Amino acid sequence: MANRKAAPEPESKLYRSISEVSEMLGVKAHVLRYWETQFSMLRPKKNRAGNRMYRPEDVRLLLRIKELLYQKRFTIAGARRTMLDERRLDEPQVELAFSEADRRLLVIQVKEELRALAERLRRDTVGVQGR
């Protein structure tokens, strides 16, 4: 019987090195570096020495990428598309609510600023022409 370590939880440490994450996921470090080039949402921090330091959310993302590629047999492009779609569903766009009064006030302020700029431009062009 081989003594395999139980996979540690992604949240157990604040930062993990690429070798720790590589061992945890069962993939080589060069695969993790390649995934960084293919998945724009995967951007681990780098320390002063330039070594990648993976946060728990990076590890969760890597676990999802591995699941899509190895278990569900997605292509890189298919996994990328799926993850982007999932991200869009998780983060719905929020519409900023302005009351009608706020909108009118904003329009009035913008108009006043535009008038002031137009007047300033007229004065500047008259001054330039008069020279």
N, C-alpha and C positions, 0 to 999 in steps of 0.2 A: 504494500500500500504506500502510495506517495503522500507525503505530507504537504498538501497544498494549503496555502494561507487563504482564509476566507476574504473575499473582496471587501476592503474597507469602504465605509460609507463616504461618499463624496464630500459631505459636510464636516467630517471629523477633523480636518485641518484647514486652516485659512488658505495656505498656498502649498502646492506640490510641484516638485521638479518634473521634468519631462520623463526621467527614468522611473520615477514613482508612478506616474500616470500610465506610462507604457506597460509597466509590470501589472498594474491594476486592471488594465483593459485587455492585456494579452496580445498587444500589437507592438511592433517595433517603433522606436523613436522616429525613424525616417518616415513612417506612415503618418504619424501625428503631424510632422512638419509638412508633409504633402497635403494632408487634409486642411491645414491652415491656408494653403494657397487656393484650395477649391471651395471652401466655405467661408464667405466673407464675415459671417457672424462669429466666427471663431478667431478671436484675437487675444491670446494670453499675454499678460504683462511680462515685461522683461526686467530683470534686476540690473543693478549697476554693471555687472559683469556681462550682461547680454544674454543670460540664461533665461529660458522660458519658465514662468511661474504660473501654474494653472490654479485658478480659483474654483470653488465648488460648482459655480454655474458653468464654467468651462468644462469641467469633468462631466457634468450632467449632459451637456451638449455633445461631448465626445461619445458618451454612452449611447445617446440617441443616434448619432451618425453610424456608430458601429452596428447597432441593431438594424438600421435601414440597409446598410451595405452587406452585412454578413448573414443576418438571419432572414431578412425579407428580400435579399438579393436585388436591391435597387442598383441602378447605375449611379455614378457620381452625380450626373445631371438630374436624375430622378430624385435622388435623396436631397439635393440642393433645393429643387423645386418644392418638394414636400415640406422641407423645413421652413422655407420662406412662406408657404401657404399657412402652415401652423402658426408661424409668428404673427401673420396678419390677423388670423382668427383670435389669437390671444390678446392682441393689442388693437382694439377697435379705435378708429379715428374719433376724436372728440370734437364736437362742434361747439365753438364758443358762442355762448348765448349773450346777445346784446339786446337790451330792450329797445323799443322804437325811439324812446327819448335819447338813449345813449347814441344810437345811430345818427339821429338828427344833429346832436351836439357835435359829434365827430365830423360830420359833413360840413357843418358851419365852421369849425376850427380849421379844417383843411382848406376850405374856400378862402378864409381870411389869410392863411399863410400863403396861399397861391397868389392872392391879390398883392400882398406885401412883396413877394418875390418879383412879380411882374412889374410893379412900380419901381423897384430897385433896378431891375434890368433896363427899364425905360430911361431912368436917370443916368445909368452908366453908359448907355449907348448914345444919349444926347451929349454927355460930357466928352465922349470919345470923338463924336462927329464935330463938335465945336472946336477942337484943338487944331 
